[in-house]
Each structure stands twice: as structure tokens, then as C-alpha cells.
Amino acid sequence: MAERKPDGYLEGRPLHPESLMMSYGYKPELSEGAIKCPIFQTSTFVFRTAEEGKAFFELAYGLRRRGPNEPMGLIYSRLNNPDLEVLEDRLTLWDEAEAAAVFASGMAAISTTLLTFVRPGDVVLHSEPVYGGTDFFLKHILPEFGVRVIGFRAGTPPTEVETRLQQMGLADKLAFILIETPANPTNALVDIAAYAALAARLSREDRRVLTAVDNTFLGPLWQQPLRHGADLVLYSATKYIGGHSDLIAGVCLGRRELLDHIKVFRTILGTMAGPHTGWLLLRSLETLKLRMTAQMKSAGHVAKFLAEHPKVAHVHYLGHLATDDPEYAIYQRQCSAAGGMISFELHGGEAEAFRMLNALRLFHLAVSLGGTESLAEHPASMTHADVDPEERIELGISPAMVRISIGVEHPEDLIADLAQALERV
């Protein structure tokens, strides 16, 4: 029998992530031979000795550095849990990250990460548009803690943003750059490498400016931000990673040193996911490539239909970027596929969008994305309702815009549903 090593190699050959999702980080012999990781539905864990308990707590609270190959001991499920430890090991594979942290939601991942690294008087730079919850946290929560937040439109050259910061006298206060690319809901792209380079230029000897990328729209298959210079990558694992619309979770990945700091804050803020959520995500990772590949392929057919329909004014789909579009070069450089998200504007406004949405039969009228079922929503009045109305228009989120997330249904059936709904506009 060929030897299978736990480090991800088979006879010296590295295994692909989709193969490793079945077994990586889990030893059946430690769980009575169960082929799948059991649900460790427990709040606390028993120490073998008092000395072991002391050592575990020293690591958990960052009181000393971890020794070579020293594992994090199990203490309490707010700190760590076997389901989450196996899950975090597997999540690192697609993004080639050193470490991962799983959270109770995507917003828990974003808020805990930012609170770990920014302090009163700091400046946070962020792309626009972003998800409505992120927008609210940046513009309404962080300022209450004395953090200055400055947005820039997706597509803005970093040199222009740098000049703006210099003119405002804030360049030396920059602590964090948060990028959402592709942007929700417009699919606008941001050059990750260019903004990571800006972060490097504005870093100080005593403090490095960090760059984090919300990669929820493309997921870990179609874009790997760490390869392009980002320090951290964030996901709403509720979406493609979970993929079945039956859980809420978030993820942050990156260098182990940074994740160790984040996990201390996660422990104290209590924002980690529970064991059952971790177990569900382990299930979902096994089919991630199958699901996302099917969704990506179907989205191409649906986008083509919409682009040719007379009642559709414009389609925002990465697979349709023209070669002379400035975003095309970014797409070619940092994305490996167009994903399963499409936004489009109808001729008209909110009334026309609502007529179409109300007429859908196979698509579900619901927010979220990345699930096995296809979803449709109205960004201006739903996911981005709390964004300032004038800003929404400036960012291209018009009353006529509809956002759809393509599921795993047959694309011909999805097109038929859109066709009959568009007849009613």
C-alpha cells in the first residue's frame, strides 16, 4: 500500500487541496476510528496534570512563545476545539496560508481582525463599495473608538490615494488597508499587489501597515490574495465555503504571527465559531471545488443571456471584461475564474427591478450568496440599504440593480426563469 503522509504528500508528491480536504489534519485513530471527524460538543477539556494546564494557558494568552512543534493544548471551546483545529488546518490549503482562525460570522472575522490591529488615532483605508455590514462597521463603529476611516473607489490608482493621505497629513497614521475585491455588489476589482505595495511604502520602522482582502465573492478557488502581497485574507464562510445556506461563519488566514494575535482577541471577544459549525464546514470543504466549479460554469451561460437581453441595460460580470478595460489586466493577473456572482441593471428603476424579482420562480428572493440554490436580491434596498443613498449612486449601486448568486441548478432552467421574469418588466 502506498504511504500517505499527514503533511500532504504521497510518495514525495504534493497532493492537491481537493484531495486533502478528505483527511488533512485528522487522525481517525484518535477518535475510535471514525472516518469523519466527530462533533466535539463540549465546553471544557480535562488536563492530565496541573503542569499541562499551566502550559496550555501560557500559550492561549500569549504569555510565552510556542516551542517548535508544540501544539496548542485543548482548554475550553471558546479558545479552541478539535473540530475547529482540523478545520483551520484544512482552510490554510487553498490560500497557502500559515494559519487560520474561524469565527462565528464573516462580520466577526472582520471586526475582530480590525480591533486586533488598529488603535485610537490610527487611519484605516478601505476600498468602496464594500458589503453593507462592513460599510457600517467602518463608518459608524470604528470612529466611535477614535479611528479615522477613509474610503477610495475601486479602480483608484494607489498613487492618487497616497497623495491624498499626504495632503491630509495622515500618511504616517495609516495602520490598515481593507480591500474587498471583487466588490459587493458591483464586481469591481482592486489591484491587491498595488495596494500591498502602498502599505509597504507607508509602513514605519516601528509598525507595519497591514493589508487585508475580503475574498468572499471569488472564494479560495478563484483568487488567492496572499500570493499577491496581502497580509491577511478574510471570508464570510457562510457563503461559498459553507455553501449550503445552513450556517453562519467567518475566516481569517495569513501568517502565523498575525493569526496568533488575532486568536488572543478572538478568545477575549468570544467571537469564535462553535464545534457544530466547524463540523458542518468540514463537510462543506469536501465539495467546495465541485460546487464552485459548477456555479462558475453556469454563471457564464447566465451572464451571456442577460447581456443579450433587451431589457437589461448593463451586466457586471468578470468574464465579460473588455481587453481595453483597466480592470481586465487586474483580472488576468489575480483571478483564475469569473466566479458565480452577477449583478445587472434593468432599463428603468426600482419598480422594474421589483417586478422582475417578484416574478422569479426558481431563483429564491433572498440575501446571502454562494449556496447551492440560486439567489436574487435588490442591493439598494436590502444588503446595502444602510449605505448613504448618495454614496450608493456614486458607487454604482442603482435602484435598477439586481444581484444574483448562481447555484448548482441546470443553467438552462435558470435562464428560463430569468426569461419569464423579465417578460413581466
Secondary structure, DSSP 8 states (H G I E B T S, - for coil): ---B-TTSEETTEE--HHHHTTTTT--GGGGTT-SS------SB---SSHHHHHHHHHHHTTSS---TT------BTTT--HHHHHHHHHHHHHHT-SEEEEESSHHHHHHHHHHHH--TT-EEEEEES--HHHHHIIIIIGGGGT-EEEEEETT--HHHHHHHHHHTT-GGGEEEEEEESS-TTT-----HHHHHHHHHHT-BTTB--EEEEE-TTTHHHH--GGGGT-SEEEEETTTTTT-SSS---EEEEE-HHHHHHHHHHHHHHT-B--HHHHHHHHHHHTTHHHHHHHHHHHHHHHHHHHHT-TTEEEEE-GGG--TTSHHHHHHHHH-SS--SEEEEEESS-HHHHHHHHHH-SSSEE-S---SSS-EEE-GGGTTTTTS-HHHHHHTT--TTEEEEE--SS-HHHHHHHHHHHHTT-
